[in-house]
Amino acid sequence: MTKINKHILPYFSETRFSVLNEQVLSGFVAAKRGENLSEKYICDMVILIKAISSWVHQKYGVPDRIKDFRNVRPIIREPEMLSLNEQKKLQNHLLNCNDSISLGIILGMFTGLRIGELCAVRWSDISEENDAITISKSIQRLPVMQDSNKSSRNKTKVIITTPKTNTSSRTI
């Protein structure tokens, strides 16, 4: 809902649906790029707008003038990796710290755990006997819908779920 309330509705508040076409959608994309939003975030908004347009077409028969719009492609960048020297420096620094954040970073570095999986690890998931960590949960922080009468502060809720894919439940 954040994309709709913060970006889509304010931009299109004065626009009638009947004038929505590829040129209007291109203007939206250009405006959002001007706000320095990521291409992925803009792409997600375009997908959402196209889904709404498709639904309106199916439900009310209004022509879908943006169904072929292909102006946004998220740029997939290779992640920047630390050099071996940088990894050793980071590892040495983290090993000298005695806190849960440093432990989490070390675990992430050496296991490849997603941050949600890492945050869901409990002591009961760690087997010192087997030198293993069982990954069976993931944590997400999701926005919570709130009544319009309440304050406008964003609210979130922590949700514990199964990992992202079936193969993500594993023992490391």
N, C-alpha and C positions, 0 to 999 in steps of 0.2 A: 504494500500500500504506500510505502514511502515514495517510490518512483511516481506513482499516480498523483499523490497529494502534493509532493514537493516540486515536481517537474512537469508532468503531463497536463494536469488540470490548470495550473496557472498559465501555461503557455497557450493552451487552446481555449481558455475561458470565453474569449470573444469570437471564437471561430465556430461557424455552423458546420455540422457534420457533412452537409451536402457539398461543401467546397473543399473538403479534405481530398487532396490528390498528391501525387508524387512531388510536385513542386513545393507544396505546403509542408510536406513531411521533410523534404530536403532543407527547408528553412529552419525547421525544428532541430534537425541534426546539426546544422551549422551553428545555431544558437547554443546548443549544448556543448559543442566543441569549444566555443568561445568561453564557456565556463570552466574549461580545462577538466572536464569529466573524462574518465577513461573510455576508450573505444568500446570495451566490453560492457560498461554500464549503459552507454548510449545504444549499443546493439540490443541489449535487453529491453530498453524502453521501446525501441522500434518494433521488436517482436511483440511486445505487449499491445502497442497501438494497432499493429496489423491483426492481432487476434481479436481485438475489440471490433475492428472494422469488418472482419470476417463474420463475427457473431451478429453484428447489425445487419449485414447482407443476408445471412441465413434466416434471421428472425423476422426482419421487416422488408426484405427485398430491396433495400437501398444499395445502389451499385457500389462495389468495392473497388475504388480507383487506386488503391495502394497495394493490391495483392502481389504485384510483380516488382515492388520496390526492392532494390538490391544495393543501396548506397553505402551500407555500413557493414564492414567486416572487422571483427575484433583482430587486433594485431597480437599475434602470439609470439612472445619474446622468449628467447632462451634464458633460463635463470642465470644470474651471475653467481658463479661458484667461487668459494674461497680457494686461494692457492694452498698448497700443503703447508707452507710456512705460516700463512694466516690461520689455518686450522689448528696448527700446533700452538700458536700464541693464544688463540681463543680457548683451546682445551686447557692449557696451563693456567690461564686466568680463572676459568670456571672451577677447576679442581681446587683452587686456593680459596674459593668462596664457599661458605657453608650455609647455603640457603636453598629454598625449594625452587626458586627461579633458575638458579645455576644448574641444579639437578635436572630440571625440565629441559633446559637447552642441551645439556650433555646427552640426555636420553634421545632427544630429537635428532641430534647430530649423528648418533651411532645406530639408530634404529629406523630412521625415516618415517616415524610416526607423524600423522597429521596432527595439527594442534588440538583439534577436538578430541581425538583419540588420546593424546597425551594428557589433556586435562581430565579425562575420565578415568585414568589409571588410579587404582586404589592399592593400598599395601597388600590387600588380599589377592590382587592380581599378580603379585610378584612372588616367584618361587626361588628362594635362594638355593634350595637343594638341587633344582634342575637348571639354575642360571637362566631362567626364562620369565618373560612377561606375557600374560594372556591378555589379548585385546578383544573385548566383547562389547564395549560400549563407546559411545561418542557423545560429546557435549556440544550443544548449539545454543547460541543466544539469539532469540527471535523477537522481533517487535511485537508488542501486545496492542491490540485495538483498545481504544479508550473512548468513553463517552465524550461527546462534544462539550458537555457541561464542566468537565474536569479541566485541570491545568493543561497547557499545551506541551508540557515536557514529554519527551519521548520516554516510553516505558518499554522494558524488555523483560523476558522471562528465560531462565536457563532450563533447557530441556535435555534430558538424558535419553538417547536413542541407541539403536543398534548402529554399527559402523556403516560407512557410506555404501559399500557393496558387500555381497555375500562372502567374497573371498577376503574382505578386510577383517573378518573375525579370524584371528590367528594367534599363534604362539610364537614369540620371537625369542 
